[in-house]
Amino acid sequence: MPALSDATRGRLLFGGDYNPEQWPEETWLDDLHLMKEARVNSVTLGVFSWSKLEPRPGAREFGWLDRLMDLLHAHGIGVVLATPTASPPPWMGARYPDTLPRDENGQVVWWGSRQQFCASSPVYREYAATLAEDLAARYAGHPALTVWHINNEYCTYCWCDETARHFRRWLRAKYGTPDALNEAWGTAFWSQRYDAWDEIIPPRRAQYMRNPAQVLDFKRFTSDALMECYLAERDIVAAHTPHIPVTTNFMPFWSGLDAWTWAEQEDVVSIDIYPDPKDPLAGQYNAMLGDMTRSQARGPWVLMEQAAGPVNWRGVNHPKPRGLNRLLSLQSVAHGADAICYFQWRQSRQGAEKFHSGMVSHAGEHGRTFQEVKRIGADLALLGEVVTGTQVHADAVLLHDWNSWWAGRQDGRPSSRVEYEQLVRAWHQALWESGITAAFAHPEQDLTPYKLVLIPHLYLLTDAAIANLLAFARGGGTVVCGFLTGAADADDRIRPGGMDVRLRELFGIGMVHEWWPLEEDETADCGDFRGTLWSEELEAAAGAETVAAYQGGELDGLPAVLRNGRAWYLSTVPEPAALRHLLADVADRAGVRPVLDGLPEGVEAVRRGDLLFVLNHGCDRVTVNVPGHHLDLLTGVLTGGTLTLGRYGVAALREDMP
């Protein structure tokens, strides 16, 4: 399997989506001049070029791409070549309307935007495969080619008749018989029993709440159906270029695809990250996605897209303040990225994203955006040989599973206020603010490399996941678990007692276990802190310690935080400062230490390989204690025990050997 290192060759890749078909060819040399000035060494071509490459069925217009590939190679710029199958041309929908997706109401999703394809459509798949074959055959030997990029942000759900047939095939392969499906889906409820496969349809719009097990399987199916499209194109290009790594870009922490299973099928894991510049915790969000992607990749990864300035899809689209683009880019490197790229190179003058920023904005080469891009390119050039291919170590891991996320979002749940992604972010934030580097893992993955396992919220846990967690605990590991975890099995069947009995024994929970979700304006008094979002009526089993108890109300005196040896259970969500204090205390007991002690508020430290990255996420100047003598590779300055960082400042420190 080709690796990212085959493409990077000891340097950090830097660049972005290049869409020269939007511009006259006379601008290409100007672009290349500016790319060299910014130290761009990689561009992504062809992501949305299907109608340019195939203007009518079967036609091929490769001349412009030939010239561009040759020109980029002549200027020392590598190409991440995309199969443009994310956005079929209008002629496909006009000639083959069955390739268009339909929504839950049966309405056609028309062309005129992008991603307007049904993943189950044989016609779409045939045209996509044929174009991928022709691209691979033509450019397999081109010296500019460094990485294959399949499609773009796979995300299209479809409920059409072709999808229904595909869904039934998927279900037949999984269950074998309708009776087995009926058992898994609990169709005895509401007279939903299926007698034959052709009675089953996708979970379209219904009179009332739909069967949650059916909805869960449809999400699993859609992730798999889209992966079939990816694998078909991946296998085509890999057959022509077995030495070139292949990737596709995930959207940030999106619920639509099981990225754990997708990552196993990629040579290189890549993601698009768009923190909100107005979010005071944008740095934590960026760090979380870097940690998650690094964990999926099990090593270096690619930041395929970020914004050099504002995006165009928030209600109010704020630019990045001076220095924030650099800070977040270098932060991604600190968290394991070996490529820093943008959407896109030059800001579009027309189309739906003309107000989405580019590395060269509408202000041109003299604008602040491009000047900052140039500085980032220079920084990455200084770090490349030292940091590329190195690892980030973490002793703490957060368990995360798309199946649990999907199952927990069902309509008829105890509280619609429980948002899985917000809970994961809150627990990661608590670690991040404590200076603790975190990883992510699927609940069934090997947990032995870690000292501390944290489970913010996993409503659904398989038997294999529970056995894995128990083995970790028996081996001496520390576990901290959030509320409503292990309530359901793999078929979304509630376990007896509302939580798997093995987990109740692990966390010291007695037989009484009732859920008490909280209203938006409601909190629970837990003594030293306030609990939010959720509470539970628990009894502590013999030998378990009540660390914090509810005070007043129906739950007076009952455990809010329970400890049973090295296993901790939180039946509520402590307010942020309390959650941070609690998790930091448990981490310390488990032998998990911050990268640097005594960091000022808003300062982050991450160790990658031999480099210590120190990042100031604030606007005020800070002084950081860094024991020993270090060389800052970004400035060439030697430090002797302390480091001063200005607004959004970053240092990449290597220990200075006498």
Buried (B, 14 or more C-beta within 10 A) or exposed (E): EBBBBBBBEEBBBBBBBBBBBBBEEEEBEEBBEBBBEBBBBBBBBBBBBBBBBBEEEEEEEBEBBEEBBEBBBEBEBBBBBBBBBBBBBEBBBEEBEBBBBBBBEEEEBEBEEBBBBBBBBEBBBEBBBBBBBBBBEBBBEBEBBBBBBBBBBBBBBBBBBBBBBBBBEBBBEBBEEBEEBBBBBBBEEEEBBBEEBEEBBBBBEEEEEBBBBBBBBBBBBBBBBBBEBBBBBBEBBBEBBEEBBBBBBBBBBBEBBBBBBBBEEBBBBBBBBBBEBEEEBBBBBBBBBBBBBBBBBBBBBBBBBBBBBBBEEEEEBEBBEEBBBBBBBBBBBBBBBBBBBBBBBBBBEEEEBEBBBBBBBBEEBEBBBBEBBBBBBEBBBBBBEBBBEBEBEBBBBBBBBBBBBBBBBBEEBEBEBBBBBEBBBBBBBBBBBBBBBBBBBBBBBEBEEBBBBBBBBBBBBBEEBBEBBBEBBEEEBBBBBBBBBBBBBBBBBEBEBBBBBBBBEBBBBBEEBEBBBBEEEEBBBBEEBBBBBBBBBBBBBEEBEBBBBBBEEEBEEBBBBBBBBBBBBBBBBBBBEBBBBBBBEBBBEBEBBBBBEEBEEBBBBBBBBEBBBBBBBBEEEBEBEBEEBBBBBBBEEEBEEEBEBEBBBBBBBBEEEE
